[in-house]
């Protein structure tokens, strides 16, 4: 009986394990994150699709969709042919434009670390009370002539409740593809 009580106490102290680690191959990238929910959701990967930026740089885009009972999330990885302007200023413009086009109320902007990189996180609510969160960061950039440049941008858009979105962003990790110089 005593062992039973100790086991019950340990289970209560540990709390429920609701998060599940998701690992997805998205083109040449490996993405992992935790979904802090017990509700049903599906994950689908798409891409690449090719395009051209307004600056004339070609890109490949890869999309990951998480569609669930409590909301949806998109992870969009864009790989540019040339190093592009990156950093907080570029991320702020991306997030602000998405929030503006979503026409939700009273947007808030923050500058957290996402996947170990400086990024921008924005959120706002619709009149219905539903939350929209948008985040953007550039992966493995370099400073060249005083300007921060990167070939890869990661964007996240989520309508999941804040706790789920927060944990997804906190655990998000994008493993970059190895280049020939990395393999040496």
N, C-alpha and C positions, 0 to 999 in steps of 0.2 A: 504494500500500500504506500509506503514511503517513497519508493522509486517512482510509482505512478504520479504522486504529487509533485516530485521534482521534475519529471518530464512535462507535466502540464504547466508548471511554473516557467520552465524554459521556453515552451511554445508561446506562452502569453508574452514573455519578455521579448522574444524575437519578432513578434508582430507578423502580420500577413505578408507574404511575398507575392505582390501583385505585378511587379514589373517583369517583363520578359525581354531578353536580349534578342534583337533582330539583327541578322547579318545578311546583307543583300549585295549581290554583284550587279553593278550598274556600269555597263560598258567596261572600260579598263579599271574602274574604281571598285574598291570594296568599301561598303558603308555599313556602320553598325550604330545602333541606338537602342534605348530601352523605351518601351511603351508602358507607362504607369497606369494600366487600366485592366480591368477584368472583363470588359465588354468585348464583343466581337469586332474584328477588323480584318481587312485583307490588304495585302501589299502587292503592288504591281510595278514592274520596271519597264521603261520604254526608251527607245533611242538606239542609236544616235539620230538626230535630225541636224541637218546642216543649215546654216544661215549666214547672214552678213550683218555686222553691227552698223549703227549709223556712222561710225568713224571709218567704215570700209574694211574692217578686219573680219575675216572668215571665222566661223566657230562651229563646233560640234556641241550639241546639247543633249543631256541625258536627264530623264525625268523619273522620279520615284513617287508613287501615290500611295498614301495610307488612307483607306476609306473605312470608317467605322460607324458604330451606332451613335457615338458621342460627337462625331465631327469628321473632318478630313484634314490631311496635311499633304503638302507637296514639297519634295526636295528636288531642286533643279541645279544640276551641275553644268556649267558652261566652260568649255575648254577653247580658248582663243588661239588662232594661228600665230598671233604676235603678242608680246607683252602689252597689257592694257593698263590704263590708269586705275589704281586700286587704292586701298586704304579707307580711312574713316570718311573722307569727303565723298568718295565714289559710292561707298555703302550707304551713306546718309541720303544721297540723291536717289538711289535705287529704292530704299525703303520708303522715303517720303513720297515718291511718285506712285508707288503701289497703294499706300494708304490714302492718298489724295484721290486716285481713280476709284477706290472702293467706296468713297463718299460716306465713311463712317465718322462718328463724332469724337471730338476732343482727342486727337492722336497724342500718344506719349512716345518719346524717343529715349533710348538708353544706349550705352556703349559697353557691352559686356565682352568677355572672352568667349568665343565659340570655337570648339575644337582646338583650343590653344592659340587661336588667332584673334586679333582685335576685330570687332565687328560692330554692327549697328542692329538694334532690336527695336521694333516699333509695335505699338498695339493701339487699338481703338475698339470702341463698342458701337454696335448698330442700335438704332432706337428699340429694337426687340430685346436688347440686352446681350445678344450674342457677341462674343469676343473674336477679333481677328488679330493675329500676331504675324508679323513679317520680320525676317532676319536676313542679313547679307554679310558675308565675309569673303575675303580673298585668301586663297590657300597658297602657302609657300611663295610669297612674293619677295622681290628684291628691290633695294633702293638703287636707282640709276640716275645720275645727274640731279640728285636731290629730290627725285620723284619716286614714289612707291609704285611698282609695277608688278603685275601677276598675269599668268596665262589662264588661271583657273578661278572661277567665282562660284560660290555655293550660296543658294538662296533657299529659304524655308518659308512657307506660308501655311498657317494652321488655323483652323476653327475649332480645334479640340479645346476643352476646358483648360484653364491656365496650368493646373498641376500636371496634366499630361504633356502639354506643350513644353513647359519648363524642364521637365525631366528628359524629354526627347532632346531638347537643345543642349542640356547639360551633359548628356552622354553621347551626343552625336560625334562620330569620328569618321573621317573620310581618309582612306588609305590611298595615296597617290600611286599611279602606275610607275613602275621602275623604268628609268631611262637607261640607255646603254652605258652612260658614264656612272650611274648608280651601281650597276652590276659589277663593275671592276673592283 
